[in-house]
Amino acid sequence: MAQRHLYILRHGQTDYNLNRKIQGRGINAPLNETGRWQASQVAEVLREKPIERLYSSGMDRAIQTANIIGEVKGLDNSPHKELDEMDFGRLEGLDYNDDQVELQWLIQEWSKGNGQARTTGGESAIEVFERANTKFQELLAGADPDESLAFVLHGRLIRILMSQWMGLGYEGMSLFAHHNACINYLKWAPERVDEGQDGAEKNDFTQPNEAWHGEIQPSEARHGEIQPGEAPEGIPSQIYSDAFGHFEVVFLNEHAHAIPPEDGGSSEARR
């Protein structure tokens, strides 16, 4: 069975990240000096990794991060607007504490698994997943089965994709925390379809599968069981492996390259 390696990265820091402001799809902020440095550092981490294709969203912060990686890897980046960050509507540009009511309501709805919740003028998690997952699967299908791919994306988008791919439901988004320029490493066997309950075929991740939605709980996943050869070089902090063996996700928190939350790094709301 062919297995490919995927590297899902978050873009480097912007001034909006630094100043704790919500970006989203509507704010096309460039990398700041720290963000460019982060991108150069993560490029060095990936220098010797076997990556044949490089993709990003259509937003400047992701494109700039990918271009810096591409210079080191000798790859041209291919941007796609379908991989853009979630549109946060009227919350975009606000400080984290500017509108606690609507923002906290949104986070609470996500924690209940409500993928239809949205801010005023914004997108729902379901809409974001549908546009991004469709493009993601299209790009996977267009690559050779043995090619490894890198994607430079956004914090909320990565949470949405990961939680759905792993069958954790939208309430599982909070399990995935991302510093700027972090790396998520996936071993992916896209053609594998297992037999599920009552003889039903388990989803092969080309579409969300309602029959299995939410049946894999965080407590059922493996944590920290890193075996020799499972992870690329780096500082792996967690492994989640879905109960059916389709793939495993190794979170590489490259601590030397990450900006802590108090200095503008990852948080539940900042993108």
VODOTOR-387274 format. One record per residue: x, y, z of N, C-alpha, C in turn. Coordinates in steps of 0.05 Angstrom, whole numbers, padded with zeros to 5 digits. Layout:
<rs>
R   n.xx   n.yy   n.zz  ca.xx  ca.yy  ca.zz   c.xx   c.yy   c.zz
R      X      Y      Z      X      Y      Z      X      Y      Z
...
</rs>
This chain:
<rs>
R   n.xx   n.yy   n.zz  ca.xx  ca.yy  ca.zz   c.xx   c.yy   c.zz
R  00017 -00024  00000  00000  00000  00000  00018  00025  00000
R  00013  00042 -00019  00029  00067 -00021  00023  00085  00003
R  00044  00097  00013  00041  00115  00035  00057  00141  00029
R  00044  00163  00032  00058  00188  00027  00060  00204  00053
R  00079  00223  00052  00084  00239  00076  00075  00267  00070
R  00059  00278  00088  00049  00305  00085  00059  00323  00108
R  00066  00347  00101  00075  00367  00121  00055  00390  00120
R  00039  00393  00141  00020  00415  00143  00031  00436  00162
R  00036  00459  00151  00050  00480  00166  00031  00504  00169
R  00035  00518  00192  00022  00544  00195  00042  00565  00186
R  00031  00587  00175  00047  00609  00166  00063  00622  00189
R  00083  00638  00182  00098  00653  00201  00082  00676  00213
R  00094  00689  00233  00081  00710  00248  00076  00735  00231
R  00053  00748  00236  00047  00775  00225  00044  00794  00248
R  00041  00820  00242  00037  00839  00263  00010  00835  00276
R -00010  00824  00262 -00035  00817  00274 -00032  00796  00295
R -00016  00775  00289 -00010  00755  00309  00004  00767  00334
R  00024  00784  00328  00039  00796  00350  00022  00813  00368
R  00003  00828  00356 -00014  00846  00371 -00040  00834  00380
R -00043  00808  00377 -00067  00793  00387 -00092  00803  00373
R -00091  00805  00347 -00114  00813  00331 -00123  00790  00313
R -00149  00788  00309 -00160  00766  00293 -00156  00774  00264
R -00145  00756  00248 -00140  00761  00220 -00163  00749  00203
R -00163  00723  00199 -00183  00711  00182 -00177  00715  00153
R -00197  00709  00137 -00194  00710  00108 -00194  00738  00097
R -00206  00756  00111 -00210  00783  00101 -00187  00802  00105
R -00167  00794  00121 -00144  00811  00126 -00119  00797  00115
R -00107  00809  00094 -00085  00797  00080 -00059  00808  00089
R -00052  00803  00114 -00028  00814  00126 -00003  00799  00117
R  00019  00814  00113  00044  00801  00106  00059  00791  00131
R  00079  00775  00127  00097  00767  00149  00112  00792  00160
R  00116  00792  00186  00134  00812  00198  00162  00800  00199
R  00181  00815  00211  00208  00806  00212  00211  00779  00226
R  00197  00776  00248  00197  00750  00262  00186  00728  00245
R  00164  00734  00231  00152  00714  00214  00170  00704  00192
R  00185  00723  00180  00204  00715  00159  00227  00698  00171
R  00236  00705  00195  00256  00689  00208  00245  00661  00214
R  00221  00660  00224  00208  00634  00230  00208  00617  00205
R  00199  00629  00182  00197  00614  00157  00225  00604  00149
R  00246  00620  00153  00273  00611  00145  00282  00588  00163
R  00273  00588  00189  00281  00567  00207  00266  00541  00200
R  00241  00543  00194  00226  00518  00188  00235  00508  00161
R  00244  00525  00143  00255  00516  00118  00280  00499  00122
R  00296  00507  00142  00320  00491  00149  00312  00464  00160
R  00291  00463  00177  00282  00438  00187  00274  00419  00165
R  00262  00430  00144  00252  00414  00121  00272  00410  00099
R  00296  00421  00102  00316  00421  00080  00321  00392  00070
R  00324  00374  00088  00331  00346  00080  00307  00328  00079
R  00283  00338  00083  00260  00322  00081  00252  00317  00052
R  00243  00293  00045  00236  00287  00017  00209  00300  00010
R  00208  00324  00000  00184  00338 -00007  00185  00345 -00037
R  00165  00335 -00052  00165  00339 -00081  00147  00362 -00090
R  00127  00369 -00074  00108  00389 -00082  00102  00408 -00058
R  00098  00433 -00065  00094  00454 -00044  00069  00470 -00051
R  00051  00472 -00032  00026  00487 -00037  00021  00507 -00013
R  00005  00527 -00018 -00003  00545  00003 -00031  00555 -00003
R -00042  00570  00016 -00066  00585  00011 -00060  00608 -00008
R -00080  00624 -00014 -00075  00647 -00032 -00069  00672 -00017
R -00064  00670  00009 -00060  00694  00026 -00030  00700  00029
R -00024  00726  00031  00004  00734  00030  00021  00720  00052
R  00011  00718  00076  00027  00707  00098  00034  00678  00093
R  00016  00663  00080  00022  00635  00073  00040  00633  00049
R  00034  00650  00029  00051  00650  00004  00080  00657  00011
R  00083  00678  00027  00110  00687  00034  00125  00665  00050
R  00111  00652  00068  00124  00630  00083  00132  00607  00064
R  00113  00600  00046  00119  00579  00027  00142  00586  00008
R  00143  00611  00000  00164  00619 -00019  00192  00616 -00006
R  00193  00623  00020  00219  00621  00034  00227  00591  00036
R  00207  00574  00042  00213  00545  00043  00221  00535  00015
R  00207  00545 -00006  00212  00537 -00033  00240  00543 -00042
R  00250  00566 -00033  00278  00574 -00040  00298  00554 -00030
R  00294  00545 -00006  00312  00525  00006  00309  00498 -00006
R  00284  00490 -00012  00278  00464 -00023  00281  00462 -00053
R  00284  00485 -00067  00284  00484 -00096  00257  00478 -00108
R  00236  00487 -00095  00209  00481 -00104  00194  00507 -00110
R  00177  00507 -00130  00158  00529 -00135  00133  00524 -00119
R  00123  00545 -00106  00098  00543 -00091  00074  00547 -00109
R  00053  00531 -00104  00028  00534 -00119  00006  00543 -00099
R -00002  00568 -00101 -00022  00578 -00082 -00051  00572 -00092
R -00069  00568 -00072 -00097  00562 -00079 -00115  00577 -00059
R -00133  00593 -00069 -00150  00609 -00052 -00170  00592 -00036
R -00175  00568 -00046 -00193  00550 -00031 -00181  00541 -00004
R -00155  00545 -00001 -00141  00538  00024 -00138  00562  00042
R -00152  00584  00037 -00150  00607  00054 -00161  00602  00081
R -00154  00620  00100 -00164  00618  00127 -00194  00623  00128
R -00207  00614  00150 -00235  00620  00155 -00241  00650  00154
R -00263  00657  00143 -00272  00685  00144 -00287  00689  00171
R -00276  00707  00188 -00287  00712  00214 -00306  00736  00214
R -00314  00746  00190 -00334  00767  00189 -00327  00791  00205
R -00346  00801  00220 -00342  00827  00234 -00321  00826  00256
R -00312  00802  00263 -00291  00800  00284 -00263  00806  00274
R -00260  00805  00248 -00233  00809  00237 -00222  00837  00242
R -00197  00838  00251 -00185  00863  00257 -00188  00871  00286
R -00206  00858  00301 -00210  00865  00329 -00189  00852  00347
R -00184  00865  00369 -00167  00853  00389 -00182  00829  00401
R -00167  00810  00412 -00179  00786  00423 -00201  00792  00443
R -00198  00814  00459 -00218  00820  00479 -00239  00841  00471
R -00238  00849  00445 -00256  00870  00436 -00285  00862  00436
R -00291  00837  00429 -00318  00828  00427 -00320  00800  00439
R -00319  00799  00465 -00319  00773  00479 -00345  00758  00475
R -00367  00772  00473 -00393  00758  00472 -00395  00741  00447
R -00392  00752  00423 -00395  00736  00399 -00373  00716  00396
R -00348  00724  00402 -00326  00706  00400 -00329  00682  00419
R -00336  00687  00444 -00339  00665  00463 -00362  00647  00456
R -00384  00659  00445 -00406  00643  00435 -00397  00624  00413
R -00381  00635  00395 -00372  00618  00372 -00355  00595  00383
R -00336  00601  00401 -00319  00580  00412 -00336  00559  00427
R -00356  00568  00442 -00373  00549  00456 -00389  00531  00437
R -00399  00543  00415 -00414  00527  00396 -00395  00506  00383
R -00371  00514  00377 -00352  00494  00366 -00348  00472  00386
R -00345  00478  00412 -00340  00458  00432 -00364  00438  00434
R -00387  00446  00425 -00411  00429  00424 -00412  00413  00398
R -00393  00418  00380 -00394  00404  00354 -00411  00417  00333
R -00418  00443  00338 -00435  00457  00319 -00418  00469  00297
R -00416  00455  00275 -00401  00464  00252 -00415  00485  00235
R -00441  00490  00241 -00456  00511  00226 -00453  00538  00238
R -00443  00540  00262 -00440  00566  00276 -00422  00585  00260
R -00429  00611  00260 -00413  00630  00246 -00416  00657  00259
R -00396  00674  00256 -00399  00702  00265 -00414  00718  00244
R -00423  00742  00251 -00437  00759  00232 -00419  00765  00207
R -00429  00756  00184 -00414  00760  00159 -00391  00741  00154
R -00389  00720  00171 -00367  00701  00169 -00375  00674  00158
R -00356  00656  00156 -00361  00629  00146 -00365  00610  00170
R -00379  00588  00164 -00381  00566  00184 -00358  00547  00180
R -00353  00531  00200 -00332  00511  00198 -00338  00490  00176
R -00364  00484  00173 -00372  00465  00152 -00364  00477  00125
R -00370  00502  00120 -00364  00514  00094 -00334  00515  00089
R -00319  00521  00110 -00290  00521  00107 -00279  00493  00100
R -00289  00473  00114 -00280  00446  00109 -00287  00437  00081
R -00311  00443  00072 -00319  00434  00045 -00301  00446  00023
R -00296  00472  00025 -00280  00485  00004 -00251  00476  00005
R -00240  00474  00030 -00211  00467  00032 -00207  00437  00028
R -00224  00420  00038 -00220  00391  00035 -00223  00383  00006
R -00242  00395 -00008 -00245  00389 -00037 -00219  00395 -00052
R -00208  00418 -00047 -00183  00426 -00061 -00160  00408 -00052
R -00159  00402 -00026 -00137  00385 -00015 -00138  00357 -00029
R -00162  00345 -00031 -00164  00319 -00044 -00157  00321 -00073
R -00164  00343 -00086 -00157  00347 -00114 -00127  00347 -00118
R -00113  00361 -00100 -00084  00363 -00102 -00071  00336 -00096
R -00082  00321 -00077 -00071  00295 -00071 -00074  00276 -00095
R -00098  00278 -00108 -00103  00261 -00131 -00085  00268 -00155
R -00077  00293 -00156 -00060  00301 -00178 -00030  00296 -00175
R -00023  00286 -00151  00005  00280 -00145  00009  00250 -00147
R  00034  00242 -00153  00040  00213 -00154  00037  00201 -00125
R  00029  00176 -00123  00024  00164 -00097  00048  00164 -00078
R  00072  00164 -00089  00096  00164 -00072  00108  00191 -00068
R  00095  00212 -00077  00106  00239 -00073  00098  00250 -00045
R  00116  00264 -00033  00110  00277 -00007  00104  00306 -00012
R  00084  00317  00002  00074  00344 -00003  00075  00361  00022
R  00079  00387  00018  00079  00406  00040  00057  00427  00034
R  00042  00434  00055  00021  00454  00053  00025  00476  00074
R  00026  00501  00066  00028  00523  00085  00000  00536  00088
R -00012  00533  00111 -00040  00540  00115 -00043  00558  00140
R -00066  00557  00153 -00073  00576  00174 -00084  00560  00198
R -00082  00573  00221 -00089  00561  00247 -00116  00548  00248
R -00137  00564  00243 -00164  00553  00245 -00169  00532  00223
R -00160  00537  00199 -00164  00518  00178 -00151  00491  00185
R -00127  00492  00195 -00113  00467  00203 -00130  00452  00224
R -00140  00467  00244 -00157  00454  00264 -00181  00441  00252
R -00194  00454  00233 -00218  00444  00221 -00211  00418  00205
R -00191  00419  00189 -00184  00396  00172 -00176  00373  00190
R -00159  00377  00210 -00149  00355  00227 -00172  00342  00242
R -00189  00358  00253 -00211  00347  00270 -00230  00330  00253
R -00234  00339  00228 -00252  00323  00210 -00238  00299  00199
R -00214  00301  00191 -00199  00278  00180 -00197  00256  00201
R -00195  00263  00226 -00191  00244  00247 -00217  00234  00259
R -00240  00244  00249 -00266  00235  00259 -00272  00245  00287
R -00260  00267  00295 -00264  00278  00322 -00288  00297  00324
R -00299  00304  00301 -00321  00324  00301 -00309  00352  00305
R -00326  00372  00300 -00316  00400  00303 -00309  00406  00332
R -00320  00391  00351 -00313  00396  00379 -00283  00388  00384
R -00272  00372  00365 -00244  00364  00368 -00224  00385  00359
R -00233  00407  00349 -00215  00428  00340 -00196  00438  00361
R -00206  00439  00386 -00190  00450  00408 -00166  00432  00415
R -00165  00408  00405 -00142  00390  00410 -00117  00399  00395
R -00121  00415  00374 -00099  00421  00357 -00090  00450  00361
R -00068  00454  00374 -00058  00481  00379 -00033  00486  00361
R -00031  00509  00351 -00010  00514  00331  00004  00541  00336
R  00030  00539  00341  00047  00563  00340  00050  00572  00310
R  00057  00597  00306  00065  00605  00279  00089  00588  00270
R  00087  00579  00245  00108  00563  00232  00112  00536  00244
R  00092  00525  00258  00094  00498  00268  00091  00478  00245
R  00098  00454  00250  00097  00432  00230  00078  00410  00241
R  00060  00401  00225  00044  00377  00230  00052  00356  00209
R  00061  00334  00217  00071  00313  00199  00052  00290  00198
R  00042  00283  00174  00023  00261  00171  00034  00239  00153
R  00030  00215  00162  00034  00192  00144  00006  00185  00133
R  00003  00186  00107 -00023  00185  00095 -00025  00161  00075
R -00045  00144  00079 -00050  00122  00061 -00077  00126  00048
R -00079  00143  00027 -00105  00153  00018 -00123  00132  00005
R -00112  00110 -00005 -00128  00091 -00019 -00140  00069  00000
R -00132  00070  00025 -00141  00049  00044 -00169  00054  00053
R -00186  00034  00050 -00214  00035  00060 -00219  00009  00076
R -00224  00012  00102 -00229 -00011  00119 -00258 -00016  00121
R -00265 -00040  00130 -00292 -00047  00135 -00300 -00037  00163
R -00322 -00023  00165 -00331 -00012  00190 -00353 -00028  00203
R -00368 -00016  00220 -00389 -00029  00234 -00410 -00039  00214
R -00421 -00063  00219 -00443 -00075  00203 -00435 -00077  00174
R -00408 -00081  00169 -00399 -00085  00142 -00397 -00060  00125
R -00403 -00037  00137 -00401 -00012  00122 -00372 -00004  00118
R -00366  00007  00094 -00339  00015  00089 -00332  00041  00103
R -00309  00041  00115 -00300  00066  00129 -00290  00086  00108
R -00294  00111  00114 -00288  00133  00096 -00258  00134  00090
R -00251  00141  00065 -00223  00143  00057 -00214  00172  00057
R -00228  00189  00071 -00221  00217  00075 -00225  00235  00050
R -00239  00225  00029 -00245  00242  00007 -00269  00260  00013
R -00286  00251  00032 -00309  00266  00040 -00313  00261  00070
R -00325  00280  00084 -00332  00275  00112 -00352  00252  00114
R -00350  00235  00134 -00366  00211  00136 -00384  00213  00160
R -00409  00218  00156 -00427  00222  00179 -00431  00197  00195
R -00428  00174  00183 -00432  00149  00197 -00411  00145  00219
R -00388  00156  00216 -00367  00152  00235 -00360  00178  00250
R -00375  00199  00244 -00369  00225  00256 -00371  00224  00286
R -00349  00232  00299 -00349  00235  00328 -00345  00209  00343
R -00342  00186  00329 -00340  00161  00343 -00312  00156  00354
R -00292  00171  00345 -00265  00169  00356 -00262  00192  00375
R -00259  00185  00400 -00256  00206  00421 -00227  00210  00427
R -00220  00234  00437 -00192  00239  00444 -00180  00219  00463
R -00197  00208  00481 -00187  00189  00501 -00179  00162  00488
R -00189  00157  00463 -00183  00133  00449 -00158  00135  00432
R -00148  00159  00429 -00124  00163  00412 -00099  00157  00428
R -00077  00150  00414 -00052  00146  00427 -00039  00173  00432
R -00025  00176  00454 -00011  00201  00461  00018  00194  00468
R  00036  00207  00454  00064  00205  00462  00078  00178  00457
R  00066  00160  00442  00078  00134  00437  00096  00135  00412
R  00117  00151  00414  00134  00154  00391  00155  00132  00390
R  00155  00117  00368  00174  00095  00364  00196  00104  00345
R  00220  00092  00347  00242  00099  00330  00233  00097  00300
R  00239  00118  00285  00233  00118  00257  00205  00128  00250
R  00188  00133  00270  00161  00142  00264  00160  00171  00256
R  00177  00187  00268  00176  00216  00264  00201  00226  00250
R  00199  00247  00234  00223  00260  00224  00238  00273  00246
R  00262  00282  00241  00277  00295  00262  00263  00320  00271
R  00264  00326  00296  00250  00349  00307  00244  00344  00336
R  00223  00356  00346  00216  00353  00374  00187  00345  00375
R  00181  00319  00370  00153  00311  00371  00142  00312  00399
R  00118  00323  00402  00106  00325  00428  00082  00307  00432
R  00068  00300  00410  00044  00284  00413  00040  00267  00388
R  00029  00244  00391  00019  00229  00368 -00010  00223  00373
R -00027  00227  00353 -00054  00217  00353 -00056  00197  00330
R -00066  00174  00336 -00070  00154  00314 -00099  00145  00316
R -00113  00148  00293 -00141  00140  00294 -00144  00110  00298
R -00167  00102  00309 -00170  00075  00318 -00169  00054  00296
R -00170  00063  00271 -00171  00044  00248 -00145  00044  00232
R -00125  00058  00242 -00099  00055  00231 -00095  00069  00204
R -00112  00087  00197 -00109  00100  00170 -00084  00118  00169
R -00080  00133  00189 -00056  00150  00189 -00050  00159  00218
R -00027  00169  00221 -00020  00180  00247 -00009  00209  00243
R -00014  00225  00263 -00007  00253  00261  00014  00258  00283
R  00037  00267  00275  00058  00274  00293  00061  00304  00294
R  00056  00315  00318  00058  00344  00321  00087  00351  00328
R  00100  00366  00311  00127  00375  00316  00126  00404  00325
R  00129  00408  00351  00131  00435  00362  00161  00442  00361
R  00169  00455  00341  00197  00463  00338  00202  00486  00357
R  00207  00480  00382  00206  00501  00403  00226  00523  00398
R  00248  00517  00386  00268  00538  00381  00258  00558  00360
R  00238  00549  00345  00229  00566  00322  00202  00578  00328
R  00189  00572  00350  00162  00580  00356  00161  00604  00374
R  00141  00621  00370  00137  00644  00387  00116  00637  00408
R  00121  00640  00434  00101  00632  00454  00077  00651  00453
R  00054  00642  00463  00030  00658  00462  00033  00685  00474
R  00048  00688  00495  00050  00715  00508  00065  00734  00490
R  00079  00724  00469  00093  00741  00450  00080  00741  00423
R  00054  00734  00423  00039  00735  00398  00037  00709  00383
R  00042  00687  00396  00040  00661  00383  00011  00651  00384
R  00008  00624  00385 -00018  00612  00381 -00037  00618  00404
R -00062  00621  00398 -00083  00621  00418 -00108  00610  00404
R -00129  00606  00419 -00154  00595  00407 -00166  00614  00387
R -00161  00640  00389 -00175  00659  00372 -00157  00672  00352
R -00132  00674  00357 -00114  00689  00339 -00107  00672  00315
R -00108  00683  00291 -00101  00668  00267 -00079  00682  00252
</rs>
